[in-house]
Every structure is written in C-alpha cells, then in structure tokens.
Amino acid sequence: MDLDSTLKRKPQQSKAKKWLIGAAISVSALGAIMVYQWATPTVVSASQLQIATVEQADFVVKIRGFGRLKPKYQRYLTNTDTAMVEAIHVYPGTIVNKNTVILSLVNPQQAQRLSVARLELARQKASVNEQKINQQSELLERQANLAILKSELQSAELRVDAESKLIEQGIVSSLDYKRSMLNVAQLTERVSIEQQRLAQLKEMHLQRSKIQQELLSQFELNYQVEQHAFDQLQITAGIDGMLQELNVELGQNLVPGTRLAVVGSNKALKAELSVKQADAEKVALNMAAKVNTFSQASHGEVDAKVTRIDPIVTDGRVIIELDLQGTLPANARPDLSIEGYVVSNIIPDALTINVPQKAQAHSDATLFKLNPNTQLATPTNIEFGTLSDNQIQLLSGATVGEQLIISDLSKWQHLATIKIEQDSL
C-alpha cells in the first residue's frame, strides 16, 4: 500500500465526520428550540384581543335593510283636455286636503262648449215647460167639452123620463118621445167618444212628455259632462296629504294625460326596505318587522308587518314593503330615510357569540378557547350556524358560559396554547 495515499485520505474523512456531527448538533438544537417554543405559551395582552362569552337564549334572526317611508295612498294628477297652466297655487311639501286647488288651467274652447251646453239645456227646459202648458190647456178644453156633453145627456134623460109619463096622457106625441130617446142615445154615444178622446189625449201627452224628458235628460247630461270638464281645469288634490311632485310650469301648454303632480298621504305611511337578494329569499308575507326612523324624541322604532315582496331584483337587492302598525314617531313623513329589519326566524335556546373576525354562517373555524383559571387559550374547532347582525349561532365546539377569543389569531393557530396576561383582564 502507498503510504502517502493513505496519509492523504485520513484528514479528508475526519473533516466529513466533523461536518456531519456539527449538522446533527444544529438540527437537534433547532428542534429543541421549536419544541420549546411550541410548548412554551406565547404571551398576549388581553387589551389586544376581543373575548366573547357564549350565551344561550332565543336567537332572533333578522334580515336588515335600509329604505324610505312612502305614502300608503298616492294620487297622480292629470288633465283630460288640452289646456294651459294659468296659475300654480301650492308647491311640493305643502300639506293639502282633498279640496285644495293645486293648479288652475284654462281652455277657451272648453268654456265655449260649456256655454253652448248651458244654452241648449235652458232652451230644452223652456220647451218642456211650454209643452206642459199647452197640454194642460188641451186637457182642460177636452174636459170642458166632456162636461158639456154630460150635462146635455143628463138634460135629455130628464126630458125622456118626463115624456114617458106624459105620453100616456096624450100630452106628448109618440114621435116627439121617440125623438127625445134618439137624442139621449146620440148624446150617450158622444159622451163615450169624448171620454175615449180624453183618455187618448192623456196618453199622447204622457208619451210626448216622456220624449221631452228624455231629450231634457240628454241635454242635462251633456251640460254635466261639459261642466265637469270645465271643473277639471281646477286641479284639486283629491286626498288629504302632502304635495310630493309638481311637474309643470306657469304658462305651459298641456296635452291630454300630462302628469301634472303627485299627492301622497302624509299620515298613512308604509315602509320600503331594500335588502340583499340572498336575504330576501328568507322573507315571507306577514312576517313581523321593525322600522327605525331615528326620532330624537323617542327611540323612533315602530312595529311593522311584511305585506309585499317585489319580484324584481335591482342591483342585487329586493324591495320589501312593510305595513306600519301602531303610533308613528313624530318625525315620520314621506321619503324619510329609515333602517329596519324583518324577523325571519327565532331559534329557541340557541348558543351564540359575537361574530368572530372572518367567520361565516354555516362553516367551521378554529378559535382559541380561554380557560379563566389558568389564563391559557387553546385552539378549538367551532361549527357555526345562522348569522344575524353581530351574533352567530354555535352548533358545536363550545358550551354556555365558555369564553372564546374572536380576534383574528390565524397566525398563531399552530401554537398549542396562548398565555393571556392576567393584569390586562
């Protein structure tokens, strides 16, 4: 064996062995340090943490939203004919009653049509009165003729009765007696005919009166239509409330059907809440709700009930209409900004805590559970349920009275424990 080669290899092997021993010592030291750090709790001041206590009670699940108060009743004011705005009497924000005149319109053609209708009605009334007078005169004339004939018949009957006694004595001839009887028969026939003529005259008068009355009714209806159209030029509120919109200007020419103004009730109000589409799916009709008007004189909250759910989704939100119940706060008025919520569910005896950071409904998360005796917090898997406002339901992982750290401690979840400084509690 070459002595020089053997001597050269031995120093190289010694160096490699020393390097391996050093590496092993370093790894052992690093592992020891890591074990020490894992086993030794990290100290955190309680003032830097949010600690929540698990509570048990009926959990009210609320669907929150924002919106405005709206009139429960609204009336859109329009015109029925071409016109011009002659005068504006009230402006938006004014309290009005149903008879308050908001606008005065003018239409010369309508005024002329009304005058013509009034004149035609007056003429027809005069014609009816004239006909009544003429009919009364004709009737009196017929009744007089009948009375004369009846008188003549009665006289002739008396004559026949007298002659029937004298003819036996030979004082009256048989011919004169027969003439008298013929006269009675003729007068009887004339009386009968005159009675028929009188009855026929009355029937004719009745039919003519009906015709004239129908014509009069038509003229009256035409006049009423024209008068109504003329009255419609005075635009009234129609309901008690507040003038909300005024969409015309003085002197503006209008076509039929122009939207002139909007009047809404200012006492009878409803609420419209805008909620997220996902939340709206949990809302049903007749659910209880609360509306907050932020009144300074009181809490500003009023009870409500869901009456309508708008089927249209706008920008990911849905309008929920609420019927306000009870006495409204003093500041309640149309278009007032509000907040509110719908009670979609009540979970009895639910375990809840304040919502931890980054927590989501129906999910799992690791939270540190605090032992108040040792002031040590250990990571615990928590199963969440329903979330509402700043509260979230706990399905498993904690019991009532236990304390959980709800701050974001994700950077320390690898630690076995965290030490909470006692003097900070």
Secondary structure as GFF3:
##gff-version 3
##sequence-region A 1 425
A	DSSP	alpha_helix	3	39	.	.	.	ID=ss1
A	DSSP	beta_strand	42	44	.	.	.	ID=ss2
A	DSSP	three_ten_helix	46	48	.	.	.	ID=ss3
A	DSSP	beta_strand	51	53	.	.	.	ID=ss4
A	DSSP	beta_strand	55	71	.	.	.	ID=ss5
A	DSSP	beta_strand	74	78	.	.	.	ID=ss6
A	DSSP	beta_strand	83	88	.	.	.	ID=ss7
A	DSSP	beta_strand	95	96	.	.	.	ID=ss8
A	DSSP	beta_strand	101	106	.	.	.	ID=ss9
A	DSSP	alpha_helix	108	166	.	.	.	ID=ss10
A	DSSP	three_ten_helix	167	169	.	.	.	ID=ss11
A	DSSP	alpha_helix	174	231	.	.	.	ID=ss12
A	DSSP	beta_strand	234	236	.	.	.	ID=ss13
A	DSSP	beta_strand	241	246	.	.	.	ID=ss14
A	DSSP	beta_strand	253	254	.	.	.	ID=ss15
A	DSSP	beta_strand	259	264	.	.	.	ID=ss16
A	DSSP	beta_strand	269	276	.	.	.	ID=ss17
A	DSSP	alpha_helix	277	280	.	.	.	ID=ss18
A	DSSP	beta_strand	288	292	.	.	.	ID=ss19
A	DSSP	beta_strand	301	309	.	.	.	ID=ss20
A	DSSP	beta_strand	317	325	.	.	.	ID=ss21
A	DSSP	beta_strand	337	354	.	.	.	ID=ss22
A	DSSP	beta_strand	364	371	.	.	.	ID=ss23
A	DSSP	beta_strand	376	388	.	.	.	ID=ss24
A	DSSP	beta_strand	391	396	.	.	.	ID=ss25
A	DSSP	beta_strand	403	405	.	.	.	ID=ss26
A	DSSP	three_ten_helix	410	412	.	.	.	ID=ss27
A	DSSP	beta_strand	418	420	.	.	.	ID=ss28
A	DSSP	three_ten_helix	422	424	.	.	.	ID=ss29
###
